Amino acid sequence: MSWIQLAVASAAVCAGAAVHGGVGFGLALVAAPLLMLIDSRLVPAPLIFSALVLTLLMAHRERDSLDISGVGFALLGHFPGTVLGAAALAIFPARGMSLLFGALVLVAVAMSASGLRVRRTLWTLVGAGALSGFMGTTVSIGGPPMALVYQHEGGPRLRGTLSGFFIVASAVSLIALRAVGRFQAYEMRSAVALVPGVLLGFIISTRLTPFLDRHHSRPAVLLVAAAGGVAVLLRQLL
Protein backbone atom coordinates (compact mmCIF):
# COMPACT_ATOMS: atom_id res chain seq x y z
CA MET A 1 0.00 0.00 0.00
CA SER A 2 1.06 3.55 -0.64
CA TRP A 3 1.00 6.09 2.19
CA ILE A 4 -2.22 7.58 0.81
CA GLN A 5 -3.87 4.18 0.62
CA LEU A 6 -2.73 3.40 4.16
CA ALA A 7 -4.14 6.71 5.42
CA VAL A 8 -7.53 6.07 3.80
CA ALA A 9 -7.60 2.46 5.02
CA SER A 10 -6.69 3.56 8.53
CA ALA A 11 -9.47 6.17 8.49
CA ALA A 12 -11.98 3.50 7.41
CA VAL A 13 -10.86 1.16 10.17
CA CYS A 14 -10.92 4.01 12.69
CA ALA A 15 -14.52 4.87 11.79
CA GLY A 16 -15.52 1.20 11.95
CA ALA A 17 -13.78 0.73 15.28
CA ALA A 18 -15.53 3.77 16.74
CA VAL A 19 -18.94 2.34 15.77
CA HIS A 20 -18.02 -1.17 16.89
CA GLY A 21 -16.55 0.05 20.16
CA GLY A 22 -19.69 2.02 20.94
CA VAL A 23 -22.37 -0.42 19.82
CA GLY A 24 -20.67 -3.81 20.11
CA PHE A 25 -20.36 -4.71 16.42
CA GLY A 26 -20.07 -3.01 13.04
CA LEU A 27 -16.36 -2.84 12.18
CA ALA A 28 -16.68 -4.95 9.04
CA LEU A 29 -19.90 -3.22 8.02
CA VAL A 30 -18.24 0.21 8.01
CA ALA A 31 -14.69 -0.59 6.93
CA ALA A 32 -14.91 -3.58 4.57
CA PRO A 33 -16.39 -1.83 1.48
CA LEU A 34 -13.66 0.84 1.38
CA LEU A 35 -10.87 -1.63 2.20
CA MET A 36 -11.99 -3.80 -0.71
CA LEU A 37 -11.70 -0.82 -3.05
CA ILE A 38 -8.20 0.05 -1.79
CA ASP A 39 -6.81 -3.50 -1.91
CA SER A 40 -8.86 -6.70 -1.90
CA ARG A 41 -6.14 -8.38 0.19
CA LEU A 42 -7.12 -6.20 3.15
CA VAL A 43 -10.24 -8.37 3.48
CA PRO A 44 -10.71 -10.69 5.22
CA ALA A 45 -7.50 -11.39 7.19
CA PRO A 46 -6.23 -7.85 8.05
CA LEU A 47 -9.78 -6.73 8.86
CA ILE A 48 -10.36 -9.76 11.10
CA PHE A 49 -7.03 -9.06 12.83
CA SER A 50 -8.24 -5.49 13.42
CA ALA A 51 -11.45 -6.92 14.90
CA LEU A 52 -9.43 -9.18 17.19
CA VAL A 53 -7.34 -6.27 18.51
CA LEU A 54 -10.46 -4.14 19.00
CA THR A 55 -12.47 -6.84 20.78
CA LEU A 56 -9.57 -7.61 23.13
CA LEU A 57 -9.53 -3.94 24.14
CA MET A 58 -13.31 -3.89 24.51
CA ALA A 59 -13.42 -7.09 26.53
CA HIS A 60 -10.91 -5.60 28.97
CA ARG A 61 -12.87 -2.34 29.19
CA GLU A 62 -16.18 -4.15 29.79
CA ARG A 63 -14.70 -7.11 31.71
CA ASP A 64 -17.02 -6.67 34.68
CA SER A 65 -20.10 -7.02 32.45
CA LEU A 66 -19.05 -10.03 30.35
CA ASP A 67 -21.64 -12.82 30.25
CA ILE A 68 -19.23 -15.77 30.14
CA SER A 69 -21.89 -18.48 30.09
CA GLY A 70 -23.69 -16.71 27.24
CA VAL A 71 -20.46 -16.55 25.24
CA GLY A 72 -19.86 -20.25 25.84
CA PHE A 73 -23.32 -21.29 24.66
CA ALA A 74 -23.09 -19.06 21.59
CA LEU A 75 -19.72 -20.55 20.65
CA LEU A 76 -21.25 -24.02 20.80
CA GLY A 77 -23.37 -22.94 17.86
CA HIS A 78 -20.78 -20.78 16.14
CA PHE A 79 -18.39 -23.56 15.13
CA PRO A 80 -20.94 -25.83 13.38
CA GLY A 81 -22.56 -22.73 11.89
CA THR A 82 -19.24 -21.74 10.36
CA VAL A 83 -18.73 -25.23 8.90
CA LEU A 84 -22.26 -25.25 7.46
CA GLY A 85 -21.67 -21.82 5.99
CA ALA A 86 -18.51 -23.00 4.23
CA ALA A 87 -20.37 -26.04 2.91
CA ALA A 88 -23.28 -23.90 1.73
CA LEU A 89 -20.92 -21.68 -0.25
CA ALA A 90 -19.77 -24.73 -2.14
CA ILE A 91 -23.32 -25.86 -2.93
CA PHE A 92 -25.61 -22.84 -3.24
CA PRO A 93 -25.20 -19.55 -5.14
CA ALA A 94 -23.64 -16.93 -2.86
CA ARG A 95 -25.93 -14.24 -4.30
CA GLY A 96 -29.08 -16.10 -3.29
CA MET A 97 -27.87 -16.61 0.28
CA SER A 98 -26.82 -12.97 0.57
CA LEU A 99 -30.27 -11.79 -0.49
CA LEU A 100 -31.92 -14.23 1.91
CA PHE A 101 -29.87 -13.24 4.94
CA GLY A 102 -30.01 -9.54 4.18
CA ALA A 103 -33.80 -9.80 4.11
CA LEU A 104 -33.85 -11.92 7.29
CA VAL A 105 -31.78 -9.36 9.19
CA LEU A 106 -34.22 -6.61 8.20
CA VAL A 107 -37.19 -8.75 9.23
CA ALA A 108 -35.55 -9.46 12.60
CA VAL A 109 -34.87 -5.75 13.12
CA ALA A 110 -38.48 -4.88 12.25
CA MET A 111 -39.81 -7.51 14.65
CA SER A 112 -37.51 -6.26 17.42
CA ALA A 113 -38.48 -2.64 16.81
CA SER A 114 -42.14 -3.63 17.07
CA GLY A 115 -41.57 -4.74 20.66
CA LEU A 116 -41.08 -8.48 20.20
CA ARG A 117 -38.60 -9.75 22.78
CA VAL A 118 -36.60 -12.93 22.32
CA ARG A 119 -35.94 -14.71 25.60
CA ARG A 120 -32.26 -15.38 26.13
CA THR A 121 -32.02 -19.12 26.76
CA LEU A 122 -29.44 -21.79 26.09
CA TRP A 123 -31.09 -22.60 22.77
CA THR A 124 -31.52 -19.03 21.57
CA LEU A 125 -27.85 -18.38 22.36
CA VAL A 126 -26.73 -21.52 20.53
CA GLY A 127 -28.99 -20.59 17.62
CA ALA A 128 -27.72 -17.01 17.49
CA GLY A 129 -24.13 -18.27 17.59
CA ALA A 130 -24.82 -20.74 14.77
CA LEU A 131 -26.51 -18.09 12.64
CA SER A 132 -23.66 -15.68 13.35
CA GLY A 133 -21.11 -18.24 12.21
CA PHE A 134 -23.15 -19.08 9.12
CA MET A 135 -23.72 -15.46 8.13
CA GLY A 136 -20.16 -14.44 8.94
CA THR A 137 -18.89 -17.15 6.60
CA THR A 138 -21.36 -16.59 3.76
CA VAL A 139 -22.00 -12.82 3.75
CA SER A 140 -19.19 -11.50 6.00
CA ILE A 141 -21.59 -9.92 8.51
CA GLY A 142 -22.01 -12.06 11.63
CA GLY A 143 -22.80 -9.47 14.31
CA PRO A 144 -26.58 -8.90 14.03
CA PRO A 145 -27.83 -12.29 15.34
CA MET A 146 -25.89 -12.03 18.61
CA ALA A 147 -26.58 -8.31 18.97
CA LEU A 148 -30.32 -8.80 18.58
CA VAL A 149 -30.35 -11.44 21.34
CA TYR A 150 -28.61 -9.01 23.73
CA GLN A 151 -30.32 -5.82 22.53
CA HIS A 152 -32.30 -5.35 25.76
CA GLU A 153 -29.22 -5.57 27.96
CA GLY A 154 -27.29 -2.53 29.14
CA GLY A 155 -24.54 -1.20 26.90
CA PRO A 156 -21.59 -2.57 28.91
CA ARG A 157 -23.04 -6.10 29.07
CA LEU A 158 -23.92 -6.08 25.36
CA ARG A 159 -20.49 -4.83 24.31
CA GLY A 160 -18.56 -7.02 26.74
CA THR A 161 -20.40 -10.20 25.81
CA LEU A 162 -20.18 -9.63 22.07
CA SER A 163 -16.48 -8.87 22.48
CA GLY A 164 -15.86 -12.15 24.30
CA PHE A 165 -17.71 -13.99 21.55
CA PHE A 166 -15.85 -12.26 18.70
CA ILE A 167 -12.41 -12.75 20.30
CA VAL A 168 -12.73 -16.51 19.92
CA ALA A 169 -14.50 -16.29 16.55
CA SER A 170 -11.84 -13.95 15.12
CA ALA A 171 -8.97 -16.07 16.40
CA VAL A 172 -10.47 -19.21 14.85
CA SER A 173 -10.99 -17.40 11.54
CA LEU A 174 -7.37 -16.21 11.45
CA ILE A 175 -6.09 -19.70 12.15
CA ALA A 176 -8.24 -21.05 9.32
CA LEU A 177 -7.07 -18.30 6.94
CA ARG A 178 -3.47 -19.00 7.85
CA ALA A 179 -4.00 -22.70 7.12
CA VAL A 180 -5.33 -21.97 3.62
CA GLY A 181 -2.64 -19.40 2.78
CA ARG A 182 -4.78 -16.25 3.17
CA PHE A 183 -2.85 -14.77 6.12
CA GLN A 184 0.72 -14.56 4.87
CA ALA A 185 3.47 -11.92 5.08
CA TYR A 186 1.68 -9.15 3.14
CA GLU A 187 -1.58 -9.61 5.03
CA MET A 188 0.30 -9.66 8.35
CA ARG A 189 2.16 -6.42 7.56
CA SER A 190 -1.09 -4.79 6.46
CA ALA A 191 -2.84 -5.96 9.62
CA VAL A 192 -0.16 -4.43 11.83
CA ALA A 193 -0.24 -1.20 9.80
CA LEU A 194 -3.98 -0.83 10.53
CA VAL A 195 -3.60 -1.18 14.30
CA PRO A 196 -3.12 2.60 14.96
CA GLY A 197 -6.45 3.24 13.26
CA VAL A 198 -8.07 0.61 15.47
CA LEU A 199 -6.60 2.19 18.61
CA LEU A 200 -7.80 5.67 17.64
CA GLY A 201 -11.28 4.33 16.88
CA PHE A 202 -11.37 2.57 20.25
CA ILE A 203 -10.42 5.79 22.03
CA ILE A 204 -13.19 7.64 20.17
CA SER A 205 -15.67 4.93 21.15
CA THR A 206 -14.96 5.53 24.84
CA ARG A 207 -16.39 9.03 24.29
CA LEU A 208 -19.50 7.58 22.64
CA THR A 209 -20.37 4.93 25.22
CA PRO A 210 -21.65 7.33 27.94
CA PHE A 211 -24.15 8.76 25.44
CA LEU A 212 -25.20 5.34 24.13
CA ASP A 213 -25.57 3.94 27.64
CA ARG A 214 -28.21 6.57 28.42
CA HIS A 215 -30.96 4.41 26.89
CA HIS A 216 -29.57 4.70 23.37
CA SER A 217 -27.82 1.32 23.07
CA ARG A 218 -30.84 -0.59 21.77
CA PRO A 219 -31.74 1.94 19.03
CA ALA A 220 -28.08 1.96 17.98
CA VAL A 221 -28.02 -1.85 17.78
CA LEU A 222 -31.18 -1.89 15.64
CA LEU A 223 -29.82 0.87 13.39
CA VAL A 224 -26.47 -0.80 12.79
CA ALA A 225 -28.09 -4.23 12.30
CA ALA A 226 -30.52 -2.74 9.77
CA ALA A 227 -27.62 -1.05 7.98
CA GLY A 228 -25.92 -4.43 7.78
CA GLY A 229 -28.96 -6.02 6.20
CA VAL A 230 -29.30 -3.21 3.69
CA ALA A 231 -25.58 -3.36 2.86
CA VAL A 232 -25.82 -7.09 2.10
CA LEU A 233 -28.83 -6.56 -0.17
CA LEU A 234 -27.33 -3.59 -2.01
CA ARG A 235 -24.05 -5.45 -2.55
CA GLN A 236 -25.95 -8.10 -4.50
CA LEU A 237 -28.55 -5.95 -6.24
CA LEU A 238 -26.34 -3.13 -7.53
PAPATOR-665646 format. One line per 5 residues: number of its first residue (from 0); their letters; for each residue z, y, x of C-alpha. Coordinates in nm, 3 decimals, always signed. Layout:
REM residues N
NUM) a) Z Y X ~ ...
END
This chain:
REM residues 238
0) mswiq) +0.000 +0.000 +0.000 ~ -0.064 +0.355 +0.106 ~ +0.219 +0.609 +0.100 ~ +0.081 +0.758 -0.222 ~ +0.062 +0.418 -0.387
5) lavas) +0.416 +0.340 -0.273 ~ +0.542 +0.671 -0.414 ~ +0.380 +0.607 -0.753 ~ +0.502 +0.246 -0.760 ~ +0.853 +0.356 -0.669
10) aavca) +0.849 +0.617 -0.947 ~ +0.741 +0.350 -1.198 ~ +1.017 +0.116 -1.086 ~ +1.269 +0.401 -1.092 ~ +1.179 +0.487 -1.452
15) gaavh) +1.195 +0.120 -1.552 ~ +1.528 +0.073 -1.378 ~ +1.674 +0.377 -1.553 ~ +1.577 +0.234 -1.894 ~ +1.689 -0.117 -1.802
20) ggvgf) +2.016 +0.005 -1.655 ~ +2.094 +0.202 -1.969 ~ +1.982 -0.042 -2.237 ~ +2.011 -0.381 -2.067 ~ +1.642 -0.471 -2.036
25) glalv) +1.304 -0.301 -2.007 ~ +1.218 -0.284 -1.636 ~ +0.904 -0.495 -1.668 ~ +0.802 -0.322 -1.990 ~ +0.801 +0.021 -1.824
30) aapll) +0.693 -0.059 -1.469 ~ +0.457 -0.358 -1.491 ~ +0.148 -0.183 -1.639 ~ +0.138 +0.084 -1.366 ~ +0.220 -0.163 -1.087
35) mlids) -0.071 -0.380 -1.199 ~ -0.305 -0.082 -1.170 ~ -0.179 +0.005 -0.820 ~ -0.191 -0.350 -0.681 ~ -0.190 -0.670 -0.886
40) rlvpa) +0.019 -0.838 -0.614 ~ +0.315 -0.620 -0.712 ~ +0.348 -0.837 -1.024 ~ +0.522 -1.069 -1.071 ~ +0.719 -1.139 -0.750
45) plifs) +0.805 -0.785 -0.623 ~ +0.886 -0.673 -0.978 ~ +1.110 -0.976 -1.036 ~ +1.283 -0.906 -0.703 ~ +1.342 -0.549 -0.824
50) alvlt) +1.490 -0.692 -1.145 ~ +1.719 -0.918 -0.943 ~ +1.851 -0.627 -0.734 ~ +1.900 -0.414 -1.046 ~ +2.078 -0.684 -1.247
55) llmah) +2.313 -0.761 -0.957 ~ +2.414 -0.394 -0.953 ~ +2.451 -0.389 -1.331 ~ +2.653 -0.709 -1.342 ~ +2.897 -0.560 -1.091
60) rerds) +2.919 -0.234 -1.287 ~ +2.979 -0.415 -1.618 ~ +3.171 -0.711 -1.470 ~ +3.468 -0.667 -1.702 ~ +3.245 -0.702 -2.010
65) ldisg) +3.035 -1.003 -1.905 ~ +3.025 -1.282 -2.164 ~ +3.014 -1.577 -1.923 ~ +3.009 -1.848 -2.189 ~ +2.724 -1.671 -2.369
70) vgfal) +2.524 -1.655 -2.046 ~ +2.584 -2.025 -1.986 ~ +2.466 -2.129 -2.332 ~ +2.159 -1.906 -2.309 ~ +2.065 -2.055 -1.972
75) lghfp) +2.080 -2.402 -2.125 ~ +1.786 -2.294 -2.337 ~ +1.614 -2.078 -2.078 ~ +1.513 -2.356 -1.839 ~ +1.338 -2.583 -2.094
80) gtvlg) +1.189 -2.273 -2.256 ~ +1.036 -2.174 -1.924 ~ +0.890 -2.523 -1.873 ~ +0.746 -2.525 -2.226 ~ +0.599 -2.182 -2.167
85) aaala) +0.423 -2.300 -1.851 ~ +0.291 -2.604 -2.037 ~ +0.173 -2.390 -2.328 ~ -0.025 -2.168 -2.092 ~ -0.214 -2.473 -1.977
90) ifpar) -0.293 -2.586 -2.332 ~ -0.324 -2.284 -2.561 ~ -0.514 -1.955 -2.520 ~ -0.286 -1.693 -2.364 ~ -0.430 -1.424 -2.593
95) gmsll) -0.329 -1.610 -2.908 ~ +0.028 -1.661 -2.787 ~ +0.057 -1.297 -2.682 ~ -0.049 -1.179 -3.027 ~ +0.191 -1.423 -3.192
100) fgalv) +0.494 -1.324 -2.987 ~ +0.418 -0.954 -3.001 ~ +0.411 -0.980 -3.380 ~ +0.729 -1.192 -3.385 ~ +0.919 -0.936 -3.178
105) lvava) +0.820 -0.661 -3.422 ~ +0.923 -0.875 -3.719 ~ +1.260 -0.946 -3.555 ~ +1.312 -0.575 -3.487 ~ +1.225 -0.488 -3.848
110) msasg) +1.465 -0.751 -3.981 ~ +1.742 -0.626 -3.751 ~ +1.681 -0.264 -3.848 ~ +1.707 -0.363 -4.214 ~ +2.066 -0.474 -4.157
115) lrvrr) +2.020 -0.848 -4.108 ~ +2.278 -0.975 -3.860 ~ +2.232 -1.293 -3.660 ~ +2.560 -1.471 -3.594 ~ +2.613 -1.538 -3.226
120) tlwtl) +2.676 -1.912 -3.202 ~ +2.609 -2.179 -2.944 ~ +2.277 -2.260 -3.109 ~ +2.157 -1.903 -3.152 ~ +2.236 -1.838 -2.785
125) vgaga) +2.053 -2.152 -2.673 ~ +1.762 -2.059 -2.899 ~ +1.749 -1.701 -2.772 ~ +1.759 -1.827 -2.413 ~ +1.477 -2.074 -2.482
130) lsgfm) +1.264 -1.809 -2.651 ~ +1.335 -1.568 -2.366 ~ +1.221 -1.824 -2.111 ~ +0.912 -1.908 -2.315 ~ +0.813 -1.546 -2.372
135) gttvs) +0.894 -1.444 -2.016 ~ +0.660 -1.715 -1.889 ~ +0.376 -1.659 -2.136 ~ +0.375 -1.282 -2.200 ~ +0.600 -1.150 -1.919
140) iggpp) +0.851 -0.992 -2.159 ~ +1.163 -1.206 -2.201 ~ +1.431 -0.947 -2.280 ~ +1.403 -0.890 -2.658 ~ +1.534 -1.229 -2.783
145) malvy) +1.861 -1.203 -2.589 ~ +1.897 -0.831 -2.658 ~ +1.858 -0.880 -3.032 ~ +2.134 -1.144 -3.035 ~ +2.373 -0.901 -2.861
150) qhegg) +2.253 -0.582 -3.032 ~ +2.576 -0.535 -3.230 ~ +2.796 -0.557 -2.922 ~ +2.914 -0.253 -2.729 ~ +2.690 -0.120 -2.454
155) prlrg) +2.891 -0.257 -2.159 ~ +2.907 -0.610 -2.304 ~ +2.536 -0.608 -2.392 ~ +2.431 -0.483 -2.049 ~ +2.674 -0.702 -1.856
160) tlsgf) +2.581 -1.020 -2.040 ~ +2.207 -0.963 -2.018 ~ +2.248 -0.887 -1.648 ~ +2.430 -1.215 -1.586 ~ +2.155 -1.399 -1.771
165) fivas) +1.870 -1.226 -1.585 ~ +2.030 -1.275 -1.241 ~ +1.992 -1.651 -1.273 ~ +1.655 -1.629 -1.450 ~ +1.512 -1.395 -1.184
170) avsli) +1.640 -1.607 -0.897 ~ +1.485 -1.921 -1.047 ~ +1.154 -1.740 -1.099 ~ +1.145 -1.621 -0.737 ~ +1.215 -1.970 -0.609
175) alrav) +0.932 -2.105 -0.824 ~ +0.694 -1.830 -0.707 ~ +0.785 -1.900 -0.347 ~ +0.712 -2.270 -0.400 ~ +0.362 -2.197 -0.533
180) grfqa) +0.278 -1.940 -0.264 ~ +0.317 -1.625 -0.478 ~ +0.612 -1.477 -0.285 ~ +0.487 -1.456 +0.072 ~ +0.508 -1.192 +0.347
185) yemrs) +0.314 -0.915 +0.168 ~ +0.503 -0.961 -0.158 ~ +0.835 -0.966 +0.030 ~ +0.756 -0.642 +0.216 ~ +0.646 -0.479 -0.109
190) avalv) +0.962 -0.596 -0.284 ~ +1.183 -0.443 -0.016 ~ +0.980 -0.120 -0.024 ~ +1.053 -0.083 -0.398 ~ +1.430 -0.118 -0.360
195) pgvll) +1.496 +0.260 -0.312 ~ +1.326 +0.324 -0.645 ~ +1.547 +0.061 -0.807 ~ +1.861 +0.219 -0.660 ~ +1.764 +0.567 -0.780
200) gfiis) +1.688 +0.433 -1.128 ~ +2.025 +0.257 -1.137 ~ +2.203 +0.579 -1.042 ~ +2.017 +0.764 -1.319 ~ +2.115 +0.493 -1.567
205) trltp) +2.484 +0.553 -1.496 ~ +2.429 +0.903 -1.639 ~ +2.264 +0.758 -1.950 ~ +2.522 +0.493 -2.037 ~ +2.794 +0.733 -2.165
210) fldrh) +2.544 +0.876 -2.415 ~ +2.413 +0.534 -2.520 ~ +2.764 +0.394 -2.557 ~ +2.842 +0.657 -2.821 ~ +2.689 +0.441 -3.096
215) hsrpa) +2.337 +0.470 -2.957 ~ +2.307 +0.132 -2.782 ~ +2.177 -0.059 -3.084 ~ +1.903 +0.194 -3.174 ~ +1.798 +0.196 -2.808
220) vllva) +1.778 -0.185 -2.802 ~ +1.564 -0.189 -3.118 ~ +1.339 +0.087 -2.982 ~ +1.279 -0.080 -2.647 ~ +1.230 -0.423 -2.809
225) aaggv) +0.977 -0.274 -3.052 ~ +0.798 -0.105 -2.762 ~ +0.778 -0.443 -2.592 ~ +0.620 -0.602 -2.896 ~ +0.369 -0.321 -2.930
230) avllr) +0.286 -0.336 -2.558 ~ +0.210 -0.709 -2.582 ~ -0.017 -0.656 -2.883 ~ -0.201 -0.359 -2.733 ~ -0.255 -0.545 -2.405
235) qll) -0.450 -0.810 -2.595 ~ -0.624 -0.595 -2.855 ~ -0.753 -0.313 -2.634
END
